[in-house]
Amino acid sequence: MTPESETSISLADSQAEQLVFLLARCRLNLAQEAWLDQAVAKLKEPQRFEELATRTFLAPMAYFHLLRSKGLNAQPEMMARLHAQRMQTARDYLFLKSETNLLSANLLEPAQVPHAFFKGTAYADEFYQEPTLRKSRDIDVLIPRKNLASVVERALSLGYRLYDEHAAMTTVELA
């Protein structure tokens, strides 16, 4: 039986991949929870699972679901490492959410620049039952091309730095 249904064919090659694939979901149904309990109890590749969950930015979500698993007792060291990643993701979320608010209040709104934040923390509140499970590393914002040069100039004057100076300067020069 795979986590999707009793008749489906798994797209994952290994038990670790199946588990990561399952735990990528925001919510699990009862059949998926039952499969999870069995899979965790029989997990033969905990290092592979942890590596995949970390590499795919799913460690916080995996930890969230694994806390509810009945087969959890087998991997306390892995759970401690996943918990540390979960806490770091929560700190990152709070920092990026705060920076998003500051960008809007101190940079974009005073200059009356139309803007829309998207991806990452902008959608986490809406699509995740626990928004701090969404791993984010940056802030994505759309602004009109005509405002790009003035926004970059103002951001630099407020102490922000260019992440990729060459790409940003090429874009600014084209604006």
Steps between C-alpha positions, in 0.01 A plus 500: 500500500630844412405825675292624205254207489495124502504476122738777400857447391761689698716749312772473764778243474580451866314493828674827597380667179145372553502641850628842390245504217220426748617756756514780243123535542356760733238255625482121511181297476437201727638246253817707457540531877469123536760446225727753671480316831603174332771659286665683791506184710673315214726781376824338385667809356457779757813682378373494140158620612649785704732598215212509250272692736775756562606534137141552384425753779237265644667425835267735696189347339637148554562578867147639535346176370745266671412646840154356451622158387446198724813330364728781606700343783763357267689818400557745791831641363348568159199664664729728702674614179167549320375699800803729476424559132135566586601763755742665256226512236266665752766762583561559127127536436460757778803697381387501135143591595634793703728610214208479256302737722798736526554499122140590447480766773843662453574458132203430276204672664675837565599511133148392398640210298237242407625161616401142572690258721479140380626151583665420833366678804245690292305179436597296804221640717240404243618159386659344808318413821822604674669770287839454661521158330560673164875529445591834343834666437404828340222748434340514157330821397358617168525867411448686172812510283482882490554508879788253514792743487353735763409209731852353477653842561277565801561150640876551477466836678311323781783251549385209287762324290476343155497123513627451146650833404561415133146371436337783694705771329427356156129502583518855639685622193226352280222673694 
